[in-house]
Amino acid sequence: MRDLSTLPKAHLHLHFTGSMRLDTLVDLAQSERSRLPASFIDGDPLHVPADHRGWFRFQRAYDTARHLVRDEETMRRIVLEAALDDAAEGSRRLEIQVDPTSYAPFVGGITPALEIILDAAAQATVLSGTQVAVVVAASRIRHPLEARTLARLAARYAGDGPGTVVGFGLSNDERAGQTASWGPAFRIARRAGLASLPHAGELLGPGHVRDVVGSLGPTRLGHGVRVSEDPALLDAVVAAGISLEVCPASNVCLGVYREAGDVPLRALLDHGAQVALGADDPLLFRTRLVDQYSIARSLGLDDEALAELARGSIRASLADEESKRVWLAEVDAWLAAPEA
């Protein structure tokens, strides 16, 4: 079998705080003289049930880490380390998702917070060799008016290259709020040329996917795995050219599926879905990008199918066409090389 860490690919579903290395979190906790919960340092991935209590436990753990990110230096460190980790796993393009609201109090506002992350992304691109672009994401647990403010901010920095904002997302608990309430924010983002990248179809089923597709006009769906429960809807999503950011390990850790073998990756691919595998929150789930490809291999995908998954991630990325052409050729070269 060929080395999955050398397979060229794009990483399209990674959250800023959740990308943090555990060593970095420990350093931050020590500098703040803060005690980390045992769940961070016991070496085991977080596992919670797929209910409100489970999500609360997940969010509490995420917030514990996020509250330790209190200065520009730390923000830059997180971006650079995420890029270096991705580069080591064959990622040619990282589109990292962030809500600058959480870090604004420590650096003078949401505009400086976003500018720091964008500048760090540009520098990390040079230092790692992996293109790093940014997705600005609103939160379902905040008021939709805040999402409009974030959309206007994201629009000011829109682009497709490293160190620019390439998309606008919507994250956090899918069960919160009314999806249509965020429609105006997504319209602001689309008018600026930003891709629509909301989470959907993980904690909730096909009805939620249908709602998000109708209200937010997604370019890609964060997760989207539950669309497999409605083959007609899945066919419609495929026909509309909507790609899926599938994160097998986090689906299991968040209780959506009992084990990796239950993740409907094969069903999605059999229906022609364009899938990009993602790690979601490695800090909590203890798996990175290559681990997702290893899971796909364990589900029976051979190297040719894995190469097609990598091609799907590249095609679904928001990189320029010339970069995509180069990376797709590199995937062909990987597949043409002898097996290890």
C-alpha positions in Angstrom: 0.0 0.0 0.0 1.2 3.5 -0.8 2.1 6.0 1.9 -1.0 8.1 2.6 1.1 10.9 4.1 2.6 11.5 0.6 -0.7 11.5 -1.1 -1.4 15.1 -2.3 -4.6 16.4 -0.9 -6.5 19.4 0.4 -7.8 19.9 3.9 -11.1 21.8 3.9 -12.6 21.1 7.4 -10.3 22.2 10.2 -11.3 24.6 13.0 -8.8 27.1 14.3 -8.7 26.3 18.0 -9.4 22.6 17.4 -6.3 22.4 15.2 -4.1 23.2 18.2 -1.3 20.8 19.1 -1.7 19.3 22.6 1.8 20.4 23.5 0.8 24.0 22.6 -2.3 23.8 24.8 -0.2 22.5 27.7 2.3 25.4 27.2 -0.6 27.9 27.3 -2.1 26.4 30.4 1.2 26.4 32.2 1.8 30.0 31.3 -1.6 30.9 32.6 -1.2 28.7 35.6 -4.4 27.0 34.6 -5.2 23.3 35.2 -6.3 21.3 32.2 -9.1 18.8 32.6 -7.9 15.2 32.6 -9.8 14.6 29.3 -7.1 16.6 27.5 -4.1 14.9 28.9 -5.2 11.3 29.3 -4.4 10.5 25.7 -7.9 9.4 24.8 -10.1 11.1 22.2 -13.2 12.8 23.4 -16.4 10.7 23.1 -19.8 12.1 23.7 -23.4 11.0 22.9 -25.1 12.8 20.0 -27.5 14.7 22.3 -27.6 18.1 23.9 -25.7 16.9 26.9 -23.0 15.4 24.7 -22.7 18.6 22.7 -22.4 20.6 26.0 -19.5 18.4 27.0 -17.8 18.9 23.7 -18.4 22.7 23.7 -17.1 23.0 27.2 -13.9 21.2 26.3 -13.5 23.4 23.2 -14.1 26.5 25.2 -11.4 25.5 27.7 -8.9 25.5 24.9 -10.2 28.6 23.3 -10.1 30.7 26.5 -6.3 30.1 26.6 -5.8 31.9 23.2 -5.3 35.4 24.5 -2.7 37.1 22.4 -1.4 37.6 18.8 1.7 35.4 19.3 -0.5 32.4 20.2 -2.9 33.0 17.3 0.1 33.1 14.9 1.6 30.0 16.5 -1.7 28.0 16.0 -1.9 28.9 12.3 1.8 28.1 11.6 1.7 24.8 13.5 -1.6 23.7 11.7 0.1 24.5 8.4 3.3 22.5 9.3 1.2 19.6 10.5 -0.8 19.6 7.3 2.4 19.8 5.1 3.8 16.8 6.9 0.6 14.9 5.8 0.7 15.8 2.1 -1.8 18.6 2.3 -1.3 21.2 -0.5 -4.1 23.5 0.6 -5.6 24.2 4.1 -8.8 26.2 4.4 -8.9 26.9 8.2 -12.1 28.0 9.7 -12.3 30.7 12.4 -14.7 33.0 14.2 -12.6 36.0 15.1 -15.2 37.2 17.7 -13.7 34.9 20.3 -10.2 36.4 20.1 -11.2 40.0 19.5 -11.1 41.2 23.1 -7.4 40.4 23.4 -6.2 42.1 20.2 -8.3 45.2 19.8 -11.4 43.9 17.9 -12.7 41.5 15.3 -10.9 43.4 12.5 -7.4 43.1 14.1 -8.1 39.5 15.0 -9.0 38.5 11.5 -6.0 40.5 10.1 -3.6 38.7 12.4 -4.9 35.3 11.2 -4.8 36.3 7.6 -1.2 37.6 7.9 -0.2 34.4 9.8 -1.8 32.3 7.0 0.3 34.1 4.4 3.5 33.6 6.4 2.6 30.0 7.2 2.2 29.4 3.4 5.8 30.4 2.8 7.2 28.6 5.8 5.3 25.3 5.3 4.8 25.1 1.5 1.1 24.5 2.1 -1.3 27.1 0.9 -3.3 28.5 3.9 -6.6 30.3 3.3 -9.3 31.3 5.8 -13.0 30.6 6.2 -14.8 33.1 8.5 -17.5 31.3 10.3 -20.5 32.6 12.3 -21.9 30.7 15.2 -25.4 29.3 15.5 -25.5 30.1 19.2 -25.0 33.9 18.5 -27.5 36.3 17.1 -27.9 36.3 13.3 -27.1 40.1 13.3 -23.6 39.2 14.5 -23.3 36.9 11.5 -24.0 39.9 9.2 -21.2 41.9 10.8 -18.8 39.0 10.3 -20.0 38.6 6.7 -19.2 42.2 5.9 -15.8 41.9 7.5 -15.1 38.7 5.6 -16.1 40.4 2.4 -13.4 43.1 2.9 -10.7 40.4 2.7 -12.2 38.2 0.0 -9.9 36.4 -2.4 -8.8 32.9 -3.4 -5.1 32.9 -2.6 -3.2 32.3 0.7 -3.8 34.8 3.4 -7.3 35.7 2.1 -10.8 34.9 3.1 -12.3 32.4 0.7 -15.6 31.4 2.3 -18.2 32.1 4.9 -19.4 29.4 7.2 -21.9 28.6 10.0 -20.8 26.3 12.8 -21.7 25.1 16.3 -24.8 23.1 17.3 -27.0 22.5 14.2 -30.0 22.3 16.5 -29.7 26.0 17.5 -31.7 28.8 15.8 -33.6 29.0 12.6 -31.4 28.4 9.5 -33.2 31.0 7.4 -32.2 33.7 10.0 -28.6 33.5 8.7 -29.7 33.9 5.0 -29.0 37.6 4.9 -25.4 37.1 6.2 -24.7 34.5 3.5 -26.1 36.7 0.8 -23.7 39.4 1.9 -20.9 36.9 1.6 -21.9 35.6 -1.8 -22.1 39.1 -3.2 -18.5 39.5 -2.3 -17.6 36.3 -4.2 -17.2 34.1 -1.0 -18.2 30.5 -1.0 -21.0 29.4 1.2 -19.7 26.8 3.7 -22.2 26.0 6.4 -22.3 23.0 8.7 -25.2 20.7 8.1 -26.3 17.1 8.2 -24.3 15.8 11.1 -26.3 16.0 14.3 -29.5 16.4 12.3 -30.8 14.4 9.3 -31.9 15.1 5.7 -34.5 17.6 6.7 -31.8 19.9 8.1 -29.7 19.5 4.9 -32.7 20.4 2.8 -33.3 23.5 5.0 -29.6 24.6 4.7 -29.5 24.0 0.9 -32.7 26.0 0.4 -31.8 28.9 2.8 -28.0 29.3 2.5 -27.1 28.1 -1.0 -24.0 26.1 0.0 -21.0 25.5 -2.1 -19.9 22.8 0.3 -21.6 21.2 3.3 -19.6 20.8 6.5 -20.1 17.1 7.3 -23.3 16.4 5.4 -23.1 12.7 6.1 -26.7 12.3 7.1 -27.9 13.2 3.6 -27.1 9.5 2.9 -30.4 8.7 4.7 -32.3 10.2 1.8 -31.0 8.9 -1.6 -33.2 11.3 -3.6 -31.9 14.3 -1.6 -28.3 13.0 -2.0 -28.8 12.8 -5.7 -30.0 16.4 -5.7 -27.0 17.6 -3.7 -24.7 15.8 -6.1 -26.5 17.3 -9.1 -26.2 20.8 -7.6 -22.5 20.4 -7.4 -22.4 20.7 -3.6 -19.3 19.0 -2.1 -19.2 17.3 1.3 -16.6 17.8 4.0 -16.7 14.4 5.7 -14.9 13.9 9.0 -15.2 10.2 9.9 -13.4 10.3 13.3 -15.3 13.2 14.6 -18.6 11.6 13.5 -17.8 8.7 15.8 -16.5 10.9 18.7 -19.6 13.0 18.6 -21.8 9.9 18.8 -23.3 10.3 15.3 -22.1 6.8 14.4 -21.1 4.0 16.8 -17.9 3.1 14.9 -16.0 4.1 11.8 -17.5 1.3 9.8 -20.9 2.9 10.2 -19.9 6.2 8.5 -21.6 6.1 5.1 -18.6 7.2 3.1 -19.0 4.4 0.5 -22.7 5.2 0.1 -21.8 8.9 -0.6 -19.2 8.0 -3.1 -21.4 5.4 -4.8 -23.9 8.2 -5.4 -21.2 10.3 -7.0 -20.7 12.8 -4.2 -17.5 14.8 -4.3 -16.0 14.3 -0.8 -13.2 16.0 1.0 -12.0 14.3 4.1 -11.3 16.5 7.1 -10.0 16.2 10.7 -12.4 18.8 12.2 -10.8 19.2 15.7 -7.6 17.1 16.2 -7.0 18.6 19.6 -10.1 16.9 20.9 -10.5 13.9 18.7 -6.8 12.9 18.5 -6.8 12.2 14.8 -5.4 14.3 11.9 -5.9 14.3 8.2 -4.0 11.1 7.2 -6.0 9.3 9.9 -9.2 10.0 8.0 -7.7 8.5 4.8 -6.6 5.5 6.9 -10.2 5.1 8.1 -11.3 5.2 4.4 -8.8 2.5 3.6 -10.1 0.4 6.5 -13.6 0.7 4.9 -12.3 -1.1 1.8 -11.2 1.8 -0.4 -8.1 0.8 -2.4 -5.4 3.2 -3.5 -7.2 4.2 -6.7 -10.3 5.1 -4.7 -8.2 7.0 -2.1 -6.5 8.9 -4.9 -9.9 9.9 -6.2 -10.9 11.1 -2.7 -7.8 13.3 -2.7 -8.7 14.6 -6.2 -12.2 15.4 -4.8 -10.7 17.4 -2.0 -8.6 19.4 -4.4 -11.4 20.0 -6.8 -13.7 21.1 -3.9 -11.1 23.5 -2.6 -11.3 27.2 -3.4 -7.7 27.4 -4.8 -7.0 28.9 -8.2 -7.3 26.5 -11.2 -3.6 26.4 -11.9 -2.7 25.2 -8.4 -5.4 22.6 -8.7 -4.0 21.4 -12.0 -0.6 21.0 -10.5 -1.9 19.1 -7.5 -4.1 16.8 -9.5 -1.0 15.8 -11.6 0.8 15.1 -8.3 -2.0 12.7 -7.3 -1.6 10.9 -10.6 2.1 10.6 -10.0 1.4 9.2 -6.5 -0.9 6.6 -7.9 1.6 5.7 -10.7 4.4 5.1 -8.2 5.0 1.5 -7.0 3.3 0.3 -3.9 5.4 0.1 -0.7 
